[in-house]
Amino acid sequence: EHHAEAGSRPDRDRGAAVEKVWRTWQNQFKPSFSLPVDLGLAWLMANPLGEHRPRCLLHGDVGAHNAMTRDGNLVAMLDWELSSIGAPADDLAQARMLLLPDTMDWDDFKRAYIEQGGIPAATDEMAVSWDAIWIFVRHGSMNAGLWRYFAEGQRDDAAVEVVDVQRHAGLARDRQ
């Protein structure tokens, strides 16, 4: 449950994190999916969120793979190793992208979230959209870095090889 005190704390670290990913991204190998990451970073930098956003305990990895249900109802979220304190829009963006498309309308979800004690300001469209793009950019950047490590022989583990297989599948699809 996202429930926090009405107060908020500055969220300056988010802008600094975007700038850090931007600098890293500019100096690394660009895979076939680089244009959406470039556009996402440019959008994030052109549309900074306000410094004061609601904060609460976040799960950090919201998705069906971490949801326990009984009789069609969510009863628990599992796997809390990525939890942190942050803006609830982070978890809401993940829920919107990974859980809701097949299960519930976003407006119905927002209403239920607020009725159950969620912070209304957390459902702000701009904040949730911003966090969804930030999640995509972070994962795109991390995957490109992992692929580079694999391609240069710096790593040979399965997690990095999966990124390479996905990249080749994308290249094959692009050629068709």
C-alpha positions in Angstrom: 0.0 0.0 0.0 1.3 3.4 -0.9 0.6 5.5 2.2 2.9 8.3 3.4 2.7 11.4 5.4 1.3 14.4 3.5 4.8 16.0 3.4 7.2 15.5 0.6 11.0 15.8 0.1 13.0 17.3 -2.7 13.5 14.9 -5.6 16.7 16.6 -7.0 18.5 13.3 -7.3 16.2 12.3 -10.2 17.4 15.1 -12.5 21.0 14.3 -11.6 20.4 10.6 -12.3 19.0 11.4 -15.8 22.0 13.6 -16.6 24.4 10.8 -15.5 22.6 8.2 -17.7 22.7 10.8 -20.6 26.5 11.2 -20.2 27.0 7.5 -20.0 24.7 6.8 -23.0 26.5 9.4 -25.2 29.8 7.5 -24.7 28.7 3.9 -25.1 27.9 1.5 -28.0 24.5 2.3 -29.5 22.4 -0.8 -30.2 19.6 -1.0 -32.6 17.1 0.4 -30.0 19.2 3.5 -29.4 16.8 6.0 -31.0 14.0 5.4 -28.5 16.5 5.8 -25.6 17.9 9.0 -27.2 14.3 10.4 -27.5 13.4 9.3 -24.0 16.4 10.9 -22.5 15.8 14.1 -24.4 12.1 14.2 -23.3 13.1 13.5 -19.6 15.6 16.4 -19.7 13.1 18.7 -21.4 10.3 17.9 -18.9 11.7 17.8 -15.4 9.3 17.1 -12.6 9.0 19.4 -9.6 11.4 18.9 -6.8 8.7 18.1 -4.2 6.8 14.9 -4.8 5.1 12.6 -2.4 7.3 9.8 -1.0 6.7 6.4 0.5 8.0 2.9 0.6 8.3 1.5 -3.0 8.4 -2.1 -4.1 10.7 -1.4 -7.0 9.8 -4.3 -9.2 6.0 -4.2 -9.7 4.9 -6.9 -12.2 2.8 -10.1 -12.4 6.0 -12.1 -11.6 5.9 -10.5 -8.1 2.2 -10.5 -7.5 0.4 -13.1 -5.4 -3.3 -13.4 -6.0 -6.1 -15.5 -4.5 -9.5 -15.7 -6.1 -8.6 -12.9 -8.6 -7.5 -10.5 -5.9 -4.0 -9.2 -5.1 -3.1 -10.5 -1.6 0.7 -9.8 -1.5 3.6 -8.4 -3.4 6.7 -10.6 -3.2 10.4 -10.1 -3.7 11.2 -6.8 -2.0 15.0 -6.7 -2.5 14.6 -3.6 -4.8 12.5 -1.7 -2.3 13.4 1.9 -1.4 11.9 5.2 -0.4 10.7 7.3 -3.3 7.9 8.7 -5.3 4.9 6.4 -5.5 4.6 7.2 -9.2 7.6 4.9 -9.7 5.6 1.9 -8.7 2.4 3.1 -10.3 4.3 3.5 -13.7 5.4 -0.1 -13.5 1.9 -1.3 -12.6 0.5 0.7 -15.5 2.9 -0.8 -18.0 3.2 -4.4 -16.7 0.0 -5.3 -14.8 -2.9 -3.1 -15.9 -3.1 -3.4 -19.7 -4.6 -6.9 -19.4 -6.5 -6.5 -16.2 -7.8 -3.1 -15.4 -8.5 0.3 -16.9 -6.0 3.0 -15.7 -8.8 5.4 -14.5 -10.5 2.6 -12.6 -7.1 1.7 -11.0 -6.5 5.3 -10.0 -9.9 5.5 -8.4 -9.4 2.3 -6.5 -5.8 3.3 -5.5 -7.0 6.6 -4.0 -10.1 4.9 -2.3 -7.7 2.5 -0.6 -5.6 5.3 0.9 -3.2 6.0 -2.0 -1.8 9.5 -2.4 -3.9 11.3 -5.0 -0.9 13.4 -6.2 1.0 10.1 -7.0 -1.4 9.4 -9.9 -0.5 12.7 -11.7 -0.3 11.8 -15.4 2.9 13.7 -16.0 4.7 12.0 -13.1 3.5 8.5 -14.0 4.4 9.1 -17.7 7.8 10.5 -16.7 8.6 7.5 -14.5 7.5 5.1 -17.3 9.9 6.7 -19.7 12.6 6.8 -17.1 12.2 3.0 -16.5 12.5 2.3 -20.2 15.6 4.5 -20.6 17.3 3.0 -17.6 16.7 -0.6 -18.8 17.7 0.3 -22.4 20.9 1.9 -21.2 21.7 -1.1 -18.8 21.0 -3.6 -21.6 23.3 -1.8 -24.0 26.0 -1.8 -21.4 25.6 -5.5 -20.7 25.7 -6.3 -24.4 28.9 -4.3 -24.8 30.5 -6.2 -21.9 29.5 -9.5 -23.6 30.6 -8.4 -27.1 34.0 -7.3 -25.8 34.5 -10.5 -23.8 34.4 -8.7 -20.4 31.5 -11.0 -19.3 30.3 -14.3 -20.5 27.5 -15.1 -18.1 23.9 -16.0 -19.1 22.3 -12.7 -18.2 24.5 -10.8 -20.6 24.1 -13.5 -23.3 20.3 -13.1 -23.1 20.7 -9.4 -24.0 22.9 -10.5 -27.0 20.2 -13.0 -28.1 17.6 -10.3 -27.9 19.7 -7.9 -29.8 20.3 -10.4 -32.6 16.6 -11.2 -32.7 15.9 -7.5 -33.1 18.5 -7.1 -35.9 17.0 -10.1 -37.8 13.6 -8.5 -37.4 14.9 -5.1 -38.6 16.3 -6.7 -41.8 13.0 -8.3 -42.8 
